[in-house]
Amino acid sequence: MMQRALLLLVFFISNSILAQVNRCYTKEYIEYRNSLNPLYKQNLEGCYNLISSSINNNSPRDFSTIRIPVVVHVLHSAENQNLTDSLVRSQINILNEDFSRLNYDTNLTREIFKPFASATGIEFYLAQFDPSGAPTTGIVRKQTDVNSFFSITDLDVMKSDANGGSDAWPTDQYLNVWVCNLAIPFLNIPVILGFATPPNGAPNWPDGTGASVPQNDGVVVHFEVFGSNLSATGTLEAVNRGRTLVHEVGHYLGLRHIWGDPGQGENGCDVDDGLEDTPNSAAANQQTCAYSANSCSITPDDFPDMIENYMDYSDENCMNMFTLQQAEAMRFVVENFRPTLLLSIKKNLATTSLLTTYPNPALNQISIQHNSANLNGLLIVRDLSGKVIFSNEIVGSNSKIDLEINHLTQGIYFIELKTQTARYFCKFSKI
């Protein structure tokens, strides 16, 4: 076993490290799971086929907002690995901007692909309550003696307290994200930037074909590519926009790489991700913005490679879109394979909708209307990451509150009204 491990390590060094970093290890994670259970990949294909069949045979789905609570486990053995709260919140903002197509670089989507680009209607927020019901920032910090969680024998080592990692919060209630060092020990070279578990517990899968145990379900990201790092150099310069998490959450919600992950002996142009609005490509576009790339000439519509797509490996400076069918596929997965994430909102963010705002969107001022004549309580405004922007104590019996918002930056915000007996929520867009 030791000799085999050393040979594998040499293989990684000679083929992955010196050539390029492995942007996403989800395909290899699936191979690893398949080695433990030979039916794993077969049933995973069945899951993908079910998703693509549903998407391709139905009209566009209802895009009412889906909100998913997130807990981020920050594992650190050195100070530079102990990422700040503000950086974690900024990464959640990036995730929300990209999933909402509110990212700053939508103008870089080429005209040929603009008809396919879409918001997803999926939003993420740092959990406000832990599993026991106590208030939380949604960030778990753990100092560890483990310098690197890179492993060739246990890919889930960072997900356990006993192994120096951090135990998951209930994976049916939270999206767990582990941020840790994935560099090869001694060499300090990041081989893997991230990986994710595909949907767990889908009804068409036999037992044991999702994550090895429910506690292993979630996303893992190398700490140096978590959040925006515009000063990155070398191999990390192409992954400096915080979009590794965007890519991995796409996998967590059922998306494949857009080139379909061909195996040995397969023609990449004959392998697909199961969705019709992501053009076939022969392989990943590695760390480039090759707008001229057209690896599969398929008639009658011969599209170039969609390097703008978050599910490619292109330079993050040219990634800027999900497609409509990718959005539909992810929503299908949440509603059918991860529905308890939606139930957990009742614990993490009340859904009673007794507050309305107008105008919405708004530029300078909004009015908040309540169906009660008593608005006494604490009014809190949060951004997409869950960070409190400001709060005001409301005293009076008027059923309407006028709120100045001209100091806010453009984006989506959430309003919470805490009274003595209840909590109410709504959201608005600042333009």
Buried (B, 14 or more C-beta within 10 A) or exposed (E): EEEEEEEEBEEBBEEBBEEBBBBBBBBEBBBBBBEEBEEBBEBBEBBBEBBBEBBBEEEEBEBEEBBBBBBBBBBBBEEEBBBEBEBBBBBBBBBBBBBBBBBEBBEBBBEEBEEBBBBBBBBBBBBBBBBEEEEBBBBBBBEBEBBBBBBBEEBBBBBBEEBBBBBBBBBBBBBBBBBBBBBBBEEEBBBBBBBBBBBBBBEEBEEBBBBBBBBBBBBBBBBBBBBBBEEBEEBBBBBBBBBBBBBBBBBBBBBBBBBBBBEEEEEBBEBBBBBBBBBBBBBBBBBBBBBEBBBBEEEEEEBBBBBBBBBBBBBBBBBBBBBBBBBBBBBBBBBBBBEEBBEBBEBBBBEEEEBBBEEBEBEEEBBBBBEEEEBEBEBBBBBBBBBEBEEEEBEEEEEEBEBEBEEBEEBBBBBBBBBEEEBBBBBBBBE
